[in-house]
Amino acid sequence: MQLYKIFLFVLLITFTYTHSVQISFAQTTNNVSTTSAKSDLIAQLLIQLQNLQQELANLQKYQTGKPLNTITKITGPKTIQAGEYGTWNFITQNNDPNNASGLMIDWGDGMTSVSGTGHTYSTPGRYTISATHHDGNGEPFTLTYKVKVTSPKTSSALTPWGNKLVTDKSLIPTNKFRAYFFNTKNFTPVINSEIVEQPLLIYPNDLLRGGDYSQFDEYSLGAYWIGSFSYPNDTTVYFDYSDPQWDSVKILVNGKTIVESSLRENATATPRIKLKKGNYIIEVEYRVNWHAGFFRAKIGTVDPAYMDIKTARSAAKAIAGASALTIPIQEYSPSDTITGITFASIPYTSTPKILDLSSYEPTIWDVRDANLKGVKAIIVSSYSGASDIKNAGSIPIFRTRNYEN
């Protein structure tokens, strides 16, 4: 405010001085009336005053220690079990019309995020969530929230679906899944499929025709996978799965929900948890709610490391060279509706190549019979995520979701 008063004082002096000079000049040289000269002068000074006020407003908009964008409240669980997926709500107030910067969240356990409000704590203890909101000048506002993480309760109980479908727990395979497809309205018929490496559903397909196919419609089909997984050391487990879109998916570890379709804020997010060494029961539930289902999950200890398509293409080009030929192969869905596999075939060329494999639904690309000589990099992408590649050897692979042509 002191700066503002100084400017007004200077403006007053300027007004007085300029007024006397211009009126005198007008009366002695141009013979212009005093009233007209005063009006013109006042109009000019009003314009100068408006400009000055705007400059002062810009100067006063951003002030050190007074961020325009703030966080008014954080809500969510104050106590949560280790390994359990929790969500918190960050209520922001954006007073900077030119900038509504996103949140920077420090979960207090060494993990940070710039999108999404869900997190899984792997170790019991007390943590402080720090959320920071910036305005257009980079001035930060930080609000904290205390969370107590308790030891997980071990449970051998399965989900309601599992209790109905798994008639003998000796049928649960180790480090693999057993799949069940059934009518969610009455649990009949139940088709006990072969043991599979990862959950996969492409409906309709021939696998489901092993039972009474007519009893499965797009509103009653359910799929359930269960497996016992042994980890000899403490490890991080990643849950890479395709976007269920209108359908719903739930993934549980020892009865605790890790993934639920309604909790997934970002299609590029890959949930992960840290598990102590030991044995864990992993269950996956999938319900078809509206349309023919396409779903794939890949649960393991390797980070799928997704990136945006532009970054993937630049990285592939950096490896293959500027003269490399990009060979695109596109599929809507896998050509084999049982295994989810599409065999890629590419023409032979002597020049360096980038293999660009893309699909709408999750697809497992098998390149064992492709002409891989000269292929320097492979891009694997799909709109719904969770696509993969087999038999690519040591060729660098770049994964992306939300493919853009």
SULLINMO-V383191 format. One record per residue. N is the residue number from 1. RES is the residue in three letters. SS is DSSP state (H for helix, E for strand, - for the rest). PHI is phi as a letter, one per 20 degrees, with the letter a starting at -180 (none if undefined). PSI is psi in degrees with one decimal (999 if undefined). Layout:
N,RES,SS,PHI,PSI ; N,RES,SS,PHI,PSI
This chain:
1,MET,-,none,-33.3 ; 2,GLN,H,f,-41.0 ; 3,LEU,H,f,-38.4 ; 4,TYR,H,f,-42.4 ; 5,LYS,H,f,-38.0 ; 6,ILE,H,f,-44.3 ; 7,PHE,H,f,-40.0 ; 8,LEU,H,f,-38.5 ; 9,PHE,H,f,-45.8 ; 10,VAL,H,f,-40.5 ; 11,LEU,H,f,-39.0 ; 12,LEU,H,f,-44.0 ; 13,ILE,H,f,-44.7 ; 14,THR,H,f,-41.0 ; 15,PHE,H,f,-46.3 ; 16,THR,H,f,-45.9 ; 17,TYR,H,f,-49.6 ; 18,THR,H,f,-37.3 ; 19,HIS,H,f,-47.3 ; 20,SER,H,f,-40.1 ; 21,VAL,H,f,-47.4 ; 22,GLN,H,f,-35.8 ; 23,ILE,H,f,-42.4 ; 24,SER,H,f,-42.5 ; 25,PHE,H,f,-41.2 ; 26,ALA,H,f,-38.4 ; 27,GLN,H,f,-31.5 ; 28,THR,H,e,-26.2 ; 29,THR,H,d,-42.9 ; 30,ASN,H,d,-5.7 ; 31,ASN,-,l,39.0 ; 32,VAL,-,e,143.6 ; 33,SER,-,f,148.0 ; 34,THR,H,f,-38.8 ; 35,THR,H,f,-43.6 ; 36,SER,H,f,-41.5 ; 37,ALA,H,f,-40.3 ; 38,LYS,H,f,-42.1 ; 39,SER,H,f,-44.7 ; 40,ASP,H,f,-42.3 ; 41,LEU,H,f,-43.2 ; 42,ILE,H,f,-40.6 ; 43,ALA,H,f,-43.1 ; 44,GLN,H,f,-41.7 ; 45,LEU,H,f,-33.2 ; 46,LEU,H,f,-39.2 ; 47,ILE,H,f,-43.4 ; 48,GLN,H,f,-37.4 ; 49,LEU,H,f,-41.1 ; 50,GLN,H,f,-42.9 ; 51,ASN,H,f,-41.4 ; 52,LEU,H,f,-40.3 ; 53,GLN,H,f,-38.3 ; 54,GLN,H,f,-40.7 ; 55,GLU,H,f,-41.1 ; 56,LEU,H,f,-38.0 ; 57,ALA,H,f,-40.2 ; 58,ASN,H,f,-38.3 ; 59,LEU,H,f,-36.1 ; 60,GLN,H,e,-10.2 ; 61,LYS,H,f,-49.6 ; 62,TYR,-,d,122.5 ; 63,GLN,E,c,136.7 ; 64,THR,-,g,128.9 ; 65,GLY,-,n,0.9 ; 66,LYS,E,c,73.8 ; 67,PRO,-,f,142.3 ; 68,LEU,-,f,-34.3 ; 69,ASN,E,e,128.6 ; 70,THR,E,c,172.1 ; 71,ILE,E,d,120.2 ; 72,THR,E,e,-27.0 ; 73,LYS,E,a,147.7 ; 74,ILE,E,c,127.1 ; 75,THR,E,c,153.3 ; 76,GLY,E,q,-176.7 ; 77,PRO,-,f,136.6 ; 78,LYS,-,e,-18.6 ; 79,THR,E,c,133.0 ; 80,ILE,E,b,152.4 ; 81,GLN,E,e,146.9 ; 82,ALA,-,f,133.6 ; 83,GLY,-,n,-4.8 ; 84,GLU,-,e,137.9 ; 85,TYR,E,e,122.9 ; 86,GLY,E,c,154.1 ; 87,THR,E,c,144.1 ; 88,TRP,E,c,149.2 ; 89,ASN,E,d,125.9 ; 90,PHE,E,d,108.9 ; 91,ILE,E,e,117.5 ; 92,THR,E,d,157.1 ; 93,GLN,E,c,116.7 ; 94,ASN,E,d,106.4 ; 95,ASN,-,d,-0.6 ; 96,ASP,-,e,106.4 ; 97,PRO,-,f,-17.5 ; 98,ASN,-,e,-0.1 ; 99,ASN,-,b,125.7 ; 100,ALA,-,c,68.5 ; 101,SER,-,g,144.6 ; 102,GLY,-,f,168.7 ; 103,LEU,-,e,147.0 ; 104,MET,E,d,120.6 ; 105,ILE,E,d,124.1 ; 106,ASP,E,d,114.6 ; 107,TRP,-,f,-7.4 ; 108,GLY,-,n,-2.0 ; 109,ASP,-,d,21.2 ; 110,GLY,-,n,-6.1 ; 111,MET,-,d,141.1 ; 112,THR,E,c,163.6 ; 113,SER,E,b,153.8 ; 114,VAL,-,d,-1.5 ; 115,SER,-,b,154.8 ; 116,GLY,-,n,147.2 ; 117,THR,-,c,17.5 ; 118,GLY,E,d,150.1 ; 119,HIS,E,b,152.4 ; 120,THR,E,c,121.7 ; 121,TYR,-,e,132.4 ; 122,SER,-,e,-22.2 ; 123,THR,-,c,134.1 ; 124,PRO,-,g,149.3 ; 125,GLY,E,q,-171.4 ; 126,ARG,E,d,129.8 ; 127,TYR,E,c,153.4 ; 128,THR,E,d,117.3 ; 129,ILE,E,e,125.8 ; 130,SER,E,d,116.0 ; 131,ALA,E,d,129.5 ; 132,THR,E,c,131.9 ; 133,HIS,E,c,132.4 ; 134,HIS,E,d,154.1 ; 135,ASP,-,d,-174.1 ; 136,GLY,-,f,-16.9 ; 137,ASN,-,e,5.7 ; 138,GLY,-,n,8.2 ; 139,GLU,-,f,122.2 ; 140,PRO,E,e,150.0 ; 141,PHE,E,c,126.2 ; 142,THR,E,c,135.1 ; 143,LEU,E,c,140.8 ; 144,THR,E,d,162.3 ; 145,TYR,E,b,128.0 ; 146,LYS,E,e,136.7 ; 147,VAL,E,c,134.2 ; 148,LYS,E,d,125.1 ; 149,VAL,E,d,120.2 ; 150,THR,E,d,166.5 ; 151,SER,-,f,140.3 ; 152,PRO,-,f,145.7 ; 153,LYS,-,e,118.8 ; 154,THR,-,f,140.1 ; 155,SER,-,b,135.7 ; 156,SER,-,e,-3.1 ; 157,ALA,-,f,139.7 ; 158,LEU,-,e,172.0 ; 159,THR,-,f,165.6 ; 160,PRO,H,g,-39.0 ; 161,TRP,H,f,-46.3 ; 162,GLY,H,f,-40.4 ; 163,ASN,H,f,-29.3 ; 164,LYS,H,e,-35.6 ; 165,LEU,H,e,-36.6 ; 166,VAL,-,e,93.4 ; 167,THR,-,f,-20.6 ; 168,ASP,-,b,116.8 ; 169,LYS,H,f,-14.3 ; 170,SER,H,f,-13.7 ; 171,LEU,H,f,-11.7 ; 172,ILE,-,f,117.9 ; 173,PRO,-,f,163.8 ; 174,THR,E,d,127.8 ; 175,ASN,-,m,22.4 ; 176,LYS,-,b,177.7 ; 177,PHE,E,d,148.3 ; 178,ARG,E,d,132.5 ; 179,ALA,E,d,142.7 ; 180,TYR,E,c,135.1 ; 181,PHE,E,c,136.0 ; 182,PHE,E,b,167.6 ; 183,ASN,E,e,116.3 ; 184,THR,-,f,-14.1 ; 185,LYS,-,f,-32.7 ; 186,ASN,-,b,5.6 ; 187,PHE,-,m,18.0 ; 188,THR,-,c,139.5 ; 189,PRO,-,f,158.9 ; 190,VAL,E,d,123.8 ; 191,ILE,E,d,117.1 ; 192,ASN,E,e,103.8 ; 193,SER,E,e,179.5 ; 194,GLU,E,f,161.9 ; 195,ILE,E,f,137.0 ; 196,VAL,E,c,158.9 ; 197,GLU,-,f,-41.5 ; 198,GLN,-,b,154.1 ; 199,PRO,-,f,134.4 ; 200,LEU,E,b,129.9 ; 201,LEU,E,c,121.6 ; 202,ILE,E,c,104.9 ; 203,TYR,-,d,133.1 ; 204,PRO,-,e,151.7 ; 205,ASN,-,b,172.7 ; 206,ASP,H,f,-24.9 ; 207,LEU,H,f,-42.9 ; 208,LEU,H,f,-18.6 ; 209,ARG,H,f,-1.2 ; 210,GLY,H,f,-18.2 ; 211,GLY,-,d,-156.1 ; 212,ASP,-,e,93.6 ; 213,TYR,H,f,-32.3 ; 214,SER,H,f,-18.3 ; 215,GLN,H,e,-2.9 ; 216,PHE,-,d,113.6 ; 217,ASP,-,d,175.9 ; 218,GLU,-,f,-2.4 ; 219,TYR,-,d,-2.1 ; 220,SER,-,c,-7.7 ; 221,LEU,E,f,131.6 ; 222,GLY,E,c,149.9 ; 223,ALA,E,c,141.2 ; 224,TYR,E,c,131.8 ; 225,TRP,E,c,141.9 ; 226,ILE,E,b,140.8 ; 227,GLY,E,b,155.7 ; 228,SER,E,d,122.5 ; 229,PHE,E,d,132.6 ; 230,SER,E,d,128.1 ; 231,TYR,E,d,112.5 ; 232,PRO,-,f,-17.7 ; 233,ASN,-,c,163.9 ; 234,ASP,-,g,133.9 ; 235,THR,E,b,159.5 ; 236,THR,E,e,129.0 ; 237,VAL,E,d,131.6 ; 238,TYR,E,d,141.7 ; 239,PHE,E,d,93.3 ; 240,ASP,E,e,118.2 ; 241,TYR,E,b,154.9 ; 242,SER,-,f,151.4 ; 243,ASP,-,f,120.5 ; 244,PRO,-,f,-10.0 ; 245,GLN,-,l,-114.0 ; 246,TRP,-,e,-14.8 ; 247,ASP,-,e,-174.0 ; 248,SER,E,c,146.9 ; 249,VAL,E,c,145.9 ; 250,LYS,E,b,133.4 ; 251,ILE,E,c,129.8 ; 252,LEU,E,c,145.6 ; 253,VAL,E,c,118.7 ; 254,ASN,-,l,41.3 ; 255,GLY,-,n,-2.8 ; 256,LYS,E,d,131.0 ; 257,THR,E,f,123.0 ; 258,ILE,E,d,-37.7 ; 259,VAL,E,c,135.3 ; 260,GLU,E,b,134.7 ; 261,SER,H,g,-35.3 ; 262,SER,H,f,-12.9 ; 263,LEU,H,d,0.0 ; 264,ARG,-,e,107.6 ; 265,GLU,-,e,-26.6 ; 266,ASN,-,c,125.3 ; 267,ALA,-,f,-17.1 ; 268,THR,-,e,-0.2 ; 269,ALA,-,f,141.7 ; 270,THR,-,c,100.8 ; 271,PRO,E,g,149.6 ; 272,ARG,E,b,150.4 ; 273,ILE,E,c,154.7 ; 274,LYS,E,d,125.9 ; 275,LEU,E,d,140.3 ; 276,LYS,-,f,156.4 ; 277,LYS,-,g,141.9 ; 278,GLY,E,q,-168.9 ; 279,ASN,E,d,141.1 ; 280,TYR,E,c,140.0 ; 281,ILE,E,e,122.8 ; 282,ILE,E,d,126.6 ; 283,GLU,E,c,144.3 ; 284,VAL,E,c,123.6 ; 285,GLU,E,d,135.8 ; 286,TYR,E,c,128.6 ; 287,ARG,E,c,127.0 ; 288,VAL,-,e,118.6 ; 289,ASN,-,d,-22.3 ; 290,TRP,-,b,-43.9 ; 291,HIS,-,c,170.2 ; 292,ALA,-,g,130.3 ; 293,GLY,-,e,140.5 ; 294,PHE,E,c,118.5 ; 295,PHE,E,b,141.4 ; 296,ARG,E,b,139.9 ; 297,ALA,E,c,144.6 ; 298,LYS,E,c,107.6 ; 299,ILE,E,d,118.5 ; 300,GLY,E,a,-170.2 ; 301,THR,-,d,6.9 ; 302,VAL,-,d,125.9 ; 303,ASP,-,f,123.2 ; 304,PRO,-,f,-19.9 ; 305,ALA,-,l,66.2 ; 306,TYR,E,f,152.3 ; 307,MET,-,b,166.8 ; 308,ASP,-,f,160.9 ; 309,ILE,H,f,-36.7 ; 310,LYS,H,f,-41.1 ; 311,THR,H,f,-40.8 ; 312,ALA,H,f,-44.6 ; 313,ARG,H,f,-39.3 ; 314,SER,H,f,-41.3 ; 315,ALA,H,f,-41.2 ; 316,ALA,H,f,-40.4 ; 317,LYS,H,f,-36.0 ; 318,ALA,H,f,-32.6 ; 319,ILE,H,e,-44.6 ; 320,ALA,H,e,-23.6 ; 321,GLY,-,o,154.7 ; 322,ALA,-,f,-27.8 ; 323,SER,-,e,1.0 ; 324,ALA,-,f,143.7 ; 325,LEU,E,e,126.1 ; 326,THR,E,e,123.8 ; 327,ILE,E,d,106.5 ; 328,PRO,E,e,138.3 ; 329,ILE,E,c,122.3 ; 330,GLN,E,c,139.5 ; 331,GLU,E,c,146.4 ; 332,TYR,-,f,-45.8 ; 333,SER,-,b,168.3 ; 334,PRO,-,g,144.7 ; 335,SER,-,f,-27.3 ; 336,ASP,-,d,109.9 ; 337,THR,-,e,0.4 ; 338,ILE,-,e,-50.0 ; 339,THR,-,e,-17.0 ; 340,GLY,-,m,16.4 ; 341,ILE,E,e,140.1 ; 342,THR,E,c,126.7 ; 343,PHE,E,e,126.1 ; 344,ALA,-,e,133.4 ; 345,SER,-,c,126.8 ; 346,ILE,-,c,150.5 ; 347,PRO,-,f,154.1 ; 348,TYR,-,e,133.8 ; 349,THR,-,b,152.0 ; 350,SER,-,e,-13.2 ; 351,THR,-,e,157.1 ; 352,PRO,-,f,145.0 ; 353,LYS,E,c,151.3 ; 354,ILE,E,d,122.8 ; 355,LEU,E,e,116.7 ; 356,ASP,E,d,100.0 ; 357,LEU,E,d,122.4 ; 358,SER,E,c,148.8 ; 359,SER,E,b,160.0 ; 360,TYR,-,e,-51.7 ; 361,GLU,-,e,159.8 ; 362,PRO,-,f,129.7 ; 363,THR,-,c,139.2 ; 364,ILE,E,e,108.8 ; 365,TRP,E,e,125.4 ; 366,ASP,E,d,117.3 ; 367,VAL,-,d,21.0 ; 368,ARG,-,f,-32.6 ; 369,ASP,-,e,5.0 ; 370,ALA,-,f,159.0 ; 371,ASN,-,e,85.0 ; 372,LEU,-,e,-5.2 ; 373,LYS,-,f,124.6 ; 374,GLY,-,n,-9.8 ; 375,VAL,E,f,118.2 ; 376,LYS,E,e,-22.7 ; 377,ALA,E,b,154.0 ; 378,ILE,E,c,132.6 ; 379,ILE,E,d,126.1 ; 380,VAL,E,d,122.4 ; 381,SER,E,b,151.9 ; 382,SER,E,b,150.1 ; 383,TYR,-,f,-41.4 ; 384,SER,-,e,-6.1 ; 385,GLY,-,n,175.5 ; 386,ALA,-,m,21.7 ; 387,SER,-,f,161.2 ; 388,ASP,E,b,176.0 ; 389,ILE,E,c,145.1 ; 390,LYS,E,c,148.7 ; 391,ASN,-,m,36.9 ; 392,ALA,-,e,-1.3 ; 393,GLY,-,m,-133.5 ; 394,SER,-,e,12.8 ; 395,ILE,-,f,130.4 ; 396,PRO,E,f,137.3 ; 397,ILE,E,c,134.5 ; 398,PHE,E,c,124.4 ; 399,ARG,E,d,142.6 ; 400,THR,E,b,153.3 ; 401,ARG,E,d,172.1 ; 402,ASN,-,l,59.0 ; 403,TYR,-,f,136.3 ; 404,GLU,-,d,128.7 ; 405,ASN,-,f,999
